[in-house]
């Protein structure tokens, strides 16, 4: 049996970034269009300082930016806009 050499240099020339999924709960139901994530959301709960870091789609960002949310750890209720920073996911 002989091994077949594969030229993998062509793979470095590909301009491909996989679509990242939106990590919001109920994304399939509440985010129209079922789009991939376009934004990274991060911050800390003002109540317990638990670190939050997740990805959201554009419709999810628009929906949540004016929303209030409760911490999964301590239950503290806070404004989404005041507690988290939202930055765009950079392409390749």
N, C-alpha and C positions, 0 to 999 in steps of 0.2 A: 504494500500500500504506500502511496506517495502523498505527501502533504501538498496542498495547493496554497500558494502564497497569495495573499489578498493585499492589494494596495490600499492602505487606509488613509493615505495622504489626501484623497478627495474628500474625506469626511470633514476635514478642517475647513474646507471651502464652503461647506453648507451654511446657509444663513437660516438657522432653525432654532426657535425657542418654543418649547411646548406650552400649550395653553394651561394656565394654572386655574384650578377651580375656585369659585367663590366659597368661602368658609362660613358664611352667615347661616344660622339656623333657618330652616324653611325657605332656603334659596329657591328651590324648584317651584314653590307656591307663590312667594311674595315678590320675587325679582323677575319682571317681565323679560322675555327673550332668552332666558337661560344662558347668559353671557359668561365668559371666563372672567377671572379676577383682573382688575386693572389698577387696584389701589392696595397699598399696605397700610394697615391701621395698627398703631402701637401706643402704649401709655401704661399708666398705673391706676388702679382703683383708688379714689380719694379716701375710701374708708379703711382698707387693709393694706394698701400699696401692692396688691397682687399685680404682677406683670401681665399685660395683655398684648398679644401680637398675632394678627391674622390678616387674611386677604379677603377683599370684597370686590364685587363687580360694580360697574358704574351705576346701574339702577339701585343696587343695594346701598351704595354710598349716598346717593341722593335721598333715599328713603330714611336712612339712619342718622344723617348729619343733624337733623332737627329733633331727634328722638331722645327719650330718656331711657336709661338701661339700669338693670340691677346686677350687681356683682354676683357671680356664681359661688364665690367663696364666703363672703360675709353678708350679702344681701343689700349692701349700701346702694341707694338709688342716686344716680347722677346723670347730668347732661352728657350725651355722647360727644358733643362738640367740645365741651370744656375738659373732658378727661383724656381724650385721645388725639393723637396727631395722625393725619392722613397724608400719605405721599404717593405719587404715581409710581407704578412698577415700570422700571426702565426696560426697554427692549434691548436686543442684542447690539 
